[in-house]
Amino acid sequence: MSIYVGNLSYEVREDDLRQVFSEYGTVKDVQLPIDRETGRVRGFGFVKMETDAEEAAAIEALDSAEWMGRSLKVNKAKPKTDGGSFGGRRGNNSGGGGYSRRY
């Protein structure tokens, strides 16, 4: 399982995150998603630790901790679900497309 790390500085790098989490155990992997439009870090990331105990220790110590001028949000990552939220009124025969017709 992965650890979700939110509210990261846009200046953070994978090595920075790896160094902080390595204080709580062996870091197996670090991922920092990059924004396609701006090319910069999106402000969150994922860290995989060697054991569940190491994950728990890192979460306990780092959730709400201040780092790089930000208060971190650290918890177990939730599995990504397929599909998405499109909003609007899809498939309910309302005939609407999110707008009203005026003649």
C-alpha positions in Angstrom: 0.0 0.0 0.0 1.1 3.6 -0.6 1.1 6.7 1.5 -0.6 9.8 0.2 1.3 13.0 0.9 -0.7 16.2 0.2 -0.1 19.9 0.5 3.4 19.6 -0.8 5.5 22.6 -1.9 5.7 23.0 -5.7 9.5 23.1 -5.2 9.7 19.6 -3.7 11.6 16.9 -5.6 11.5 13.1 -5.2 14.9 13.0 -3.4 13.6 15.5 -0.8 10.5 13.3 -0.1 12.7 10.2 0.0 15.0 11.7 2.5 12.2 12.8 4.9 10.5 9.4 4.8 13.7 7.4 5.1 13.9 8.6 8.7 11.0 6.2 9.4 12.2 3.2 7.4 13.2 1.9 3.9 11.6 3.9 1.1 10.8 1.6 -1.9 9.3 4.2 -4.2 8.4 7.9 -4.5 6.0 9.3 -7.1 5.4 13.0 -7.7 2.8 13.6 -10.4 3.6 16.4 -12.8 1.0 18.8 -14.2 0.9 18.4 -18.0 0.2 22.0 -18.7 2.7 23.7 -16.3 5.3 20.9 -16.1 5.6 21.4 -12.3 4.7 19.1 -9.4 1.0 19.0 -8.7 1.3 19.5 -4.9 0.9 15.8 -3.8 2.7 12.6 -4.1 2.9 8.9 -3.1 5.5 7.1 -1.0 5.9 3.3 -0.7 7.7 2.0 2.4 9.2 -1.5 3.0 6.7 -2.5 5.8 3.3 -1.6 7.2 4.9 -0.7 10.5 7.2 1.8 8.7 4.3 3.3 6.9 2.3 3.7 10.1 5.3 5.4 11.8 5.8 7.8 8.9 2.0 8.7 8.8 1.9 9.2 12.6 5.0 11.4 12.6 4.4 13.5 9.4 0.6 14.1 9.2 0.1 17.8 10.0 3.9 18.3 10.3 5.2 21.6 8.8 7.7 21.0 6.0 9.0 23.4 3.3 6.5 26.0 4.6 3.5 23.7 4.3 1.4 21.7 6.7 1.5 18.2 5.3 -1.5 15.9 4.9 -0.2 12.3 5.2 -2.4 9.2 5.2 -2.8 5.8 3.6 -3.5 6.2 -0.1 -6.9 5.1 -1.3 -7.0 2.8 -4.3 -7.8 4.6 -7.6 -11.3 3.9 -8.8 -12.2 3.5 -12.5 -14.7 5.9 -14.0 -15.0 9.5 -12.9 -17.3 12.2 -12.0 -18.7 13.9 -15.1 -21.5 15.9 -13.3 -24.6 17.0 -15.2 -27.5 14.8 -16.0 -26.2 11.8 -17.9 -28.6 9.1 -19.0 -31.7 10.2 -17.1 -33.8 11.2 -20.2 -34.0 14.8 -19.1 -33.1 15.9 -22.6 -30.9 18.5 -21.0 -27.3 19.2 -21.8 -26.8 21.5 -18.9 -28.4 24.5 -20.7 -31.9 25.8 -21.4 -33.2 26.4 -24.9 -34.7 29.7 -25.8 -36.4 30.2 -29.1 
